[in-house]
Structures are given as C-alpha cells and as structure tokens.
C-alpha cells in the first residue's frame, strides 16, 4: 500500500516568487494570454519567442545597474557567461539586428513568457514571473508613441481591471533642460537616475552634490584632475569610453593585478574612468541638479503639468520642442473616464533600464505594491548591441501574474 511521505525539515523548498499552478489556474492564465494575444494581434503585432537563456552581455550592454543586480547568471560548461532572461526588449532587438536584411520596417512583435529577476529590496517578489508585451521597431513618428500608449491602456481594460494609473514622462524634456547647462554625459546619466529622489525639490541638491564628488563626477571648482591621475588622463585623452576601458584594463592587469582586493578589474576600471574624466565643474553639476529637481516635482493632470514644464524650460532658456511633442501625444490619448483608469504626468519617473529615451511610462494600481507594467522609447539600444546605426523603437510589458492577482477576468 502507498503511504503519504512524512513531512521533513529537509524537504527541498522552492524559491520565493515561483509558484505552482493548478490546472484551473493554468487554464485561466492561458485564457487571458490568448485574449491579450488577440488584442495585440488585431493591431498587427506578430508573436515572437526568444530563448530563455541568453549571453549575459546582452542584458548588460545598456541595461543599467539596477537590472544588472537582478540577473540570475552563471557560467555554463563551456565557460560562457549566461543569464536567465530578465526581460524581452534586448532579445527582440537582437533578433531584429541579426535578421534586419529580411525584415521590413516598421516591425511589430508581441511576446508572452517567463522572465527571471532577483529583487534585493523585496526578496519575496524575486524569481519567475510571466511578461506579456509588444515592441514596435523602426518608427520615430508621434503616431508610434500614441499606438503603444493606447495599447498599454487597452490591456487592463481588456482584462476587466479598473482603478489603474498610467504615469507618463519624457526624458527628451529633461535632456532639453540640461542642454544649456552643458553637463557631461556621465553627469547627465547621474542626474537622470537621481530623478525619483529629486522629487524632494532643491533642498535635496546638496546631498546629490556630495554623491557627485564621491563618484568623481566633479574635479573641484574648475573640473581639475588630480595630478596623480594626470598620466592616466593623458593616456585616454581622445578615446571613447569603450576604448578607454580597454586601455585602463590592460594597464591594471599589467601593473597591479595583486592590488585589487575584493573588487573585480572591471569595477576598478569603472571607478578610475569616472575619476579621471571628472571634467564637470561643481557649479555646472549644481545647476543641472537644481533644474532637474524643478522638473522632478512636477506631477499631476496633463494640462497643468505641461504648463509647469513649459515654465521650467523657459526659465532655463531651453528648447520647447520636446514639450510640444509630448503635448501632441497626450492630445491623441483616450480620456481617462473612458478607460476606467487615469493618465498623469510624473517627471520624477525614471524606468530602471538605462536604454530608455523619449517617452517613458509605468502602470500602477493601489492594490498592487509594485508596478503592473511599463515601457517607453529606446532609440539607442541598437547601437549598444553593436549596430552602427540607431534604430528607433519603443515597447511595453506587463506582469501577467500581477494582473491575474488583481482579479483580471
């Protein structure tokens, strides 16, 4: 006779964030997947499946530090660094670049499948979840932004969810605001990633200036490089960052491989590069942070928020074209009351992936602790993945498991 095995404290436990599905739950999930597939398919988005396992480098090229810290990575039997797929955008752009000769633009793809992320801040949310989304490659037109935003809004409506909120921003507006200041690309990246914390306003600027000094974004009042780093500064003069990293890595491995301590050579090189290229003077960084904080505090209904944005741009003598473009996009979006949700502008918003530019957005719900989904435009990702040309692109993804947990039906 078969006997139920006794409970044991040595029983292998599953990872948090990874859940078994009963047949009824599985069928419900498949039904919702199919409805979303039909929704996206009706707008010309064809299904594309990408591998669950990809080279780690694919997700590090321009993902930013946040995603890099969330990867499930390992070295395979062939000594290759590989990672479980944390998102679909980079694999889909890789697919396009590998097959561009046979693909007519604009190209529209949709996807649905498991992704894997580890969240240090919320380990209980780590593990596997299902992403569903779409990518539109090859169009710079306003109509492309509107198409993706309308589809993103249509997803919760298709599943019978209401009470959601779509927070919308545009990184081109922040770039326009910083252009007259003339901060370096590294300082600009620092300011962009600081936007959520700059929602406190100008009172937060001294704290970020101190962070900038610690990161060697500034080299004193006039961007002065310490004399001890002058030789290294001269060695990489005129090189782009990729070439400079190669030079510094070679020097490091030749001269001080035994002095790395707990840091990897790559980590030491990044710190050196930041330090010796700290060419921004402190006044420039302060001015950039102050203007960015003025923008970061702007949040609310599109009309009043856009008016506040225009005033901020005007006070800095910045170009208004990006604000005009966003205004046109907003004018073509559906009214909130017709979608059972609301659309708000939030200029303290920054997506966790560094490849975004232009319009970005996230969708949230008061009954869900994190974001339900989000996306935006990523016109420079193609170059980060090895293309000689920028390929305009944008897309979005939802956490299907979160939508189901909220009662999607």
C-alpha positions, 0 to 999 in steps of 0.5 A, spaced: 500 500 500 502 507 498 503 511 504 503 519 504 511 521 505 512 524 512 513 531 512 521 533 513 525 539 515 529 537 509 524 537 504 527 541 498 523 548 498 522 552 492 524 559 491 520 565 493 516 568 487 515 561 483 509 558 484 505 552 482 499 552 478 493 548 478 490 546 472 484 551 473 489 556 474 493 554 468 487 554 464 485 561 466 492 564 465 492 561 458 485 564 457 487 571 458 494 570 454 490 568 448 485 574 449 491 579 450 494 575 444 488 577 440 488 584 442 495 585 440 494 581 434 488 585 431 493 591 431 498 587 427 503 585 432 506 578 430 508 573 436 515 572 437 519 567 442 526 568 444 530 563 448 530 563 455 537 563 456 541 568 453 549 571 453 549 575 459 552 581 455 546 582 452 542 584 458 548 588 460 550 592 454 545 598 456 541 595 461 543 599 467 545 597 474 539 596 477 537 590 472 544 588 472 543 586 480 537 582 478 540 577 473 540 570 475 547 568 471 552 563 471 557 560 467 555 554 463 560 548 461 563 551 456 565 557 460 560 562 457 557 567 461 549 566 461 543 569 464 536 567 465 532 572 461 530 578 465 526 581 460 524 581 452 526 588 449 534 586 448 532 579 445 527 582 440 532 587 438 537 582 437 533 578 433 531 584 429 539 586 428 541 579 426 535 578 421 534 586 419 536 584 411 529 580 411 525 584 415 521 590 413 520 596 417 516 598 421 516 591 425 511 589 430 512 583 435 508 581 441 511 576 446 508 572 452 513 568 457 517 567 463 522 572 465 527 571 471 529 577 476 532 577 483 529 583 487 534 585 493 529 590 496 523 585 496 526 578 496 519 575 496 517 578 489 524 575 486 524 569 481 519 567 475 514 571 473 510 571 466 511 578 461 506 579 456 508 585 451 509 588 444 515 592 441 514 596 435 521 597 431 523 602 426 518 608 427 520 615 430 513 618 428 508 621 434 503 616 431 508 610 434 508 613 441 500 614 441 499 606 438 503 603 444 500 608 449 493 606 447 495 599 447 498 599 454 491 602 456 487 597 452 490 591 456 487 592 463 481 594 460 481 588 456 482 584 462 476 587 466 481 591 471 479 598 473 482 603 478 489 603 474 494 609 473 498 610 467 504 615 469 507 618 463 514 622 462 519 624 457 526 624 458 527 628 451 524 634 456 529 633 461 535 632 456 532 639 453 533 642 460 540 640 461 542 642 454 544 649 456 547 647 462 552 643 458 553 637 463 557 631 461 554 625 459 556 621 465 553 627 469 547 627 465 546 619 466 547 621 474 542 626 474 537 622 470 537 616 475 537 621 481 530 623 478 525 619 483 529 622 489 529 629 486 522 629 487 524 632 494 525 639 490 532 643 491 533 642 498 535 635 496 541 638 491 546 638 496 546 631 498 546 629 490 552 634 490 556 630 495 554 623 491 557 627 485 564 628 488 564 621 491 563 618 484 568 623 481 563 626 477 566 633 479 574 635 479 573 641 484 571 648 482 574 648 475 573 640 473 581 639 475 584 632 475 588 630 480 595 630 478 596 623 480 591 621 475 594 626 470 598 620 466 592 616 466 588 622 463 593 623 458 593 616 456 585 616 454 585 623 452 581 622 445 578 615 446 571 613 447 569 610 453 569 603 450 576 604 448 578 607 454 576 601 458 580 597 454 586 601 455 585 602 463 584 594 463 590 592 460 594 597 464 591 594 471 592 587 469 599 589 467 601 593 473 597 591 479 593 585 478 595 583 486 592 590 488 585 589 487 582 586 493 575 584 493 573 588 487 573 585 480 578 589 474 572 591 471 569 595 477 576 598 478 576 600 471 569 603 472 571 607 478 578 610 475 574 612 468 569 616 472 575 619 476 579 621 471 574 624 466 571 628 472 571 634 467 564 637 470 565 643 474 561 643 481 557 649 479 555 646 472 553 639 476 549 644 481 545 647 476 543 641 472 541 638 479 537 644 481 533 644 474 532 637 474 529 637 481 524 643 478 522 638 473 522 632 478 516 635 482 512 636 477 506 631 477 499 631 476 493 632 470 496 633 463 494 640 462 497 643 468 503 639 468 505 641 461 504 648 463 509 647 469 514 644 464 513 649 459 515 654 465 521 650 467 524 650 460 523 657 459 526 659 465 532 655 463 532 658 456 531 651 453 528 648 447 520 647 447 520 642 442 520 636 446 514 639 450 510 640 444 511 633 442 509 630 448 503 635 448 501 632 441 501 625 444 497 626 450 492 630 445 491 623 441 490 619 448 483 616 450 480 620 456 481 617 462 473 616 464 473 612 458 478 607 460 476 606 467 483 608 469 487 615 469 493 618 465 498 623 469 504 626 468 510 624 473 517 627 471 520 624 477 519 617 473 525 614 471 524 606 468 530 602 471 533 600 464 538 605 462 536 604 454 530 608 455 529 615 451 523 619 449 517 617 452 517 613 458 511 610 462 509 605 468 502 602 470 500 602 477 494 600 481 493 601 489 492 594 490 498 592 487 505 594 491 509 594 485 508 596 478 503 592 473 507 594 467 511 599 463 515 601 457 517 607 453 522 609 447 529 606 446 532 609 440 539 607 442 539 600 444 541 598 437 547 601 437 549 598 444 548 591 441 553 593 436 549 596 430 552 602 427 546 605 426 540 607 431 534 604 430 528 607 433 523 603 437 519 603 443 515 597 447 511 595 453 510 589 458 506 587 463 506 582 469 501 577 467 501 574 474 500 581 477 494 582 473 491 575 474 492 577 482 488 583 481 482 579 479 483 580 471 477 576 468 
